[in-house]
Amino acid sequence: MHTRRSVLSVAAAGAVGLALPTPARARIPLTREEHRVVVIGSGFGGGVTALRLARAGVRVTVLERGRRWRTGPNAETFPHVARPDKRLLWHGTTPSALHPAQQLLGAPLDFGPYVGLVEPVQGRNMLVMCPAGVGGGSLVYQGMTLQPSREVFESSLPSGLDYDLMDRVHYPRVARMLRLATAPDTLVDTPNYLAARTFKSRAELAGFAVEKIPMPIDWSYAEAELRGEMKPSYTNGDAAMGVNNGGKHSVDVTYLRAAEATGRVRVRTHHDVTSIEQRPNGRWLVRVNRTDDTGKVLEHKVIRTRALVLAAGSVNTTKLLVRAGATGAIADLPDGLGRGWGTNGDRIYAWTNLQTDFGTQGGPVVFGSKDWADPATANTIIQASMPPVGLNLRTTMLVGFGASPDRGHFAYDGATDTVGLHWPADGDRAVHDEIGARMRAVVGSTGVLTDSHLIAPSTWHPLGGAPMGSVCDLEGRVHCARGLYVLDGALIPGTTAACNPSMTIAAVAERALERIVAEDVGSII
């Protein structure tokens, strides 16, 4: 606090031209490290990689730009959807396309800098939601864990993946790790799950088959909430941005917990990777800013490694690679880099029921309807709970995704040293027409269907950018870049065959790691 005397002293000194001492600008320290394997990102691809390499005796360092989000009964770890706060957005990022959504949420979305859960990335004609935090997208996804059918899988993904093997070995392995379960009837029959039951009955009335969706959830937590043993999180629709009570088998408490238990894996949070490059000796160089929760840079790091695994999610993995290729930091990257990118056919609607209140909506997801008979138009629709916003008890969320052939690309802008996403304005139209028709049939005359795509075209399921075939082999090895791997959604060419991506990303990574452990450990890694 300035006293009157101190203020006068400063003024006097200025009047006679005296030079007052100024504090020296603190220098940000620079640290150099070397690790055997570095994994950028801690979602499904990064978690699988860390665990399988560790169990093969390899020491792994996982770099995660976000923080850990520890949960448990009655925790207040995650933001509440109906009352969003700074924990929601990555360092306060709010692209212009997201501003209309403020009216739907009933609250502003500009919270200032914080190491929040979701980074909205605005591309041309598409807004992409990119998670941050230990566990990646598994923290904020609703939890739907779907395995595609053979026919849709083989029409959407490279034939070399061998569906029989994936079906026999790798998909079941993921299911066991995530401890999948469907919601018990005793829970679904309670008043809180009226919205789920209404979706089921309306979909069946429209002639659609409906089934329960496998979820990585211990449903006993939801049952305990209804008994009053813990604050609601599942049973009031407040699980879209993380489940405060725990019981969700996300990557941080499954794959990564098991990986860290080996003693060979270290997860470093608040490590924001700014660039990657290959040195003349073939080693990989990773430049990192270590930050605090507000994004303030505390330390610069230069990390060398013999093997680098990119698992930062489709958008951020692709951005790192495209920029490195354009600036010459990595020579001779494949021409297909930045292409083969898709939205997984995402479409999100709000269903406002004019006939009756849904009331408090239990969730996250109970039922879904698959239309997979024709691989060319295959799609899935589900109902997802949401908390009542204001006095609105009549609105729930309907989500669809499908096998779309449309693709966008990433391009480097040398003037701004940035990488941007370019998406065709009419992208995904065919599959969206199919999804929209099914949604309208479900809603029928019961209410109003609001298409969020007309407010801000968006996706939570970005895929591609460094896809199998043109950029990587089936194990994620980047062509002509020994020791560089892509093992996340960037590896998948635009769609996961009418399913949300989590299970296929994890299963593809499980398959890849079997071969990487057998063929690369001891030589490349």
Secondary structure, 3 states (H helix, E strand, C coil): CCCHHHHHHHHHHHHCCCCCCCCCCCCCCEEEEEEEEEEECCCHHHHHHHHHHHHCCCCEEEECCCCCCCCCCCCCCCCECCECCCCCEECCCCCHHHCCHHHHHCCCCCCCCCECCEEEEEEECEEEEEECCCCHHHHCCCCCCCCCCHHHHHHHCCHHHCHHHHHHHHHHHHHHHHCCECCCHHHHCCHHHHHHHHHHHHHHHCCCCCEECCECECCHHHHHHHCCCCCCCCCCCCCCCCCCCCCECCHHHCHHHHHHHCCCEEEECCEEEEEEEECCCCCEEEEEEEECCCCCEEEEEEEEEEEEEECCCHHHHHHHHHHHHHHCCCCCCCCCCCCCEECCCCEEEEEEECCCCCCCCCCCEEEEEEECCCCCCCEEEEEECCCCECCECCEEEEEEEECCCCCEEEEEECCCCEEEEECCCCCCHHHHHHHHHHHHHHHCCCEEEEEHHHCCCEECCCECCCCECCCECCCCEECCCCCEEECCHHHCCCCCCCCCCHHHHHHHHHHHHHHHHHHCCCCCC
